[in-house]
Amino acid sequence: MVNTSARSRGWTVRLEFPGGRLVTAWVEGVPQGTLRQGDDGFTYLSGVEVSPGGSVSLRFHMERASHTPRDCTVDGGRCDGF
């Protein structure tokens, strides 16, 4: 996640993986957020605010899922880079 705004802020990621099972999700080196699992994916609410121009990497491990998510949003907007 890259913060392109002018202020520090938290974030929420939603990933959908049909038929997959989430094993774990984390952000390295910062306080962890809240993970919510559903039948078709997961939502991760940040545990730390990201400073303007800063970034963090959300990592996750899925089983039995396609290589790319069916859908990805950050704070409700579509993800780039998949």
C-alpha positions in Angstrom: 0.0 0.0 0.0 1.3 3.4 -1.0 -0.1 6.5 0.7 -0.4 9.2 -2.0 -2.4 11.6 0.3 -1.0 14.6 2.2 -1.7 13.1 5.6 -1.0 9.9 7.5 -3.8 7.4 7.2 -4.9 3.8 7.8 -6.2 1.5 5.0 -8.4 -1.5 4.3 -7.7 -4.2 1.7 -10.3 -6.6 0.4 -9.1 -9.6 -1.7 -11.3 -12.3 -3.3 -9.9 -15.7 -4.2 -12.6 -18.1 -5.3 -12.1 -21.6 -3.9 -9.0 -20.6 -1.9 -8.4 -20.7 1.8 -6.4 -18.0 3.7 -3.7 -19.4 5.9 -2.3 -16.1 7.2 -1.9 -12.4 6.4 0.5 -9.9 7.9 2.5 -6.7 7.4 6.2 -6.9 8.3 7.7 -4.8 11.0 4.6 -2.9 12.2 1.7 -3.5 14.5 -0.7 -6.0 13.0 -4.2 -5.1 11.8 -7.5 -7.0 11.9 -8.1 -9.9 9.6 -11.6 -11.0 8.6 -12.2 -14.1 6.6 -15.1 -14.9 4.3 -16.0 -17.7 2.0 -14.5 -16.0 -1.1 -11.5 -14.1 0.4 -10.5 -11.8 3.2 -10.4 -8.2 4.4 -7.4 -6.7 6.2 -7.8 -3.5 8.2 -4.5 -1.8 8.9 -3.0 -1.8 12.4 -0.8 1.3 11.6 -1.1 4.5 9.7 1.1 5.1 6.7 2.8 8.5 6.5 2.4 10.6 3.3 4.5 9.1 0.5 5.2 6.0 2.7 4.3 2.4 2.0 3.8 -1.0 3.6 3.6 -4.5 2.1 0.7 -6.7 2.9 1.7 -10.4 2.7 -0.5 -13.4 2.7 -0.5 -17.1 2.2 -3.4 -18.8 0.4 -4.1 -22.5 -0.3 -6.1 -23.9 -3.3 -6.5 -20.5 -4.9 -5.8 -19.2 -8.4 -2.6 -17.2 -8.8 -4.3 -13.8 -9.0 -7.3 -12.6 -7.0 -10.7 -12.3 -8.7 -11.1 -8.8 -7.1 -8.9 -6.5 -5.1 -9.8 -3.2 -3.5 -7.9 -0.7 -1.2 -10.3 1.6 0.7 -13.0 0.7 -1.8 -11.0 1.6 -4.9 -9.7 -1.0 -7.4 -6.1 -2.3 -6.9 -3.4 -1.8 -9.5 -0.6 -4.2 -10.3 -2.4 -7.6 -10.6 
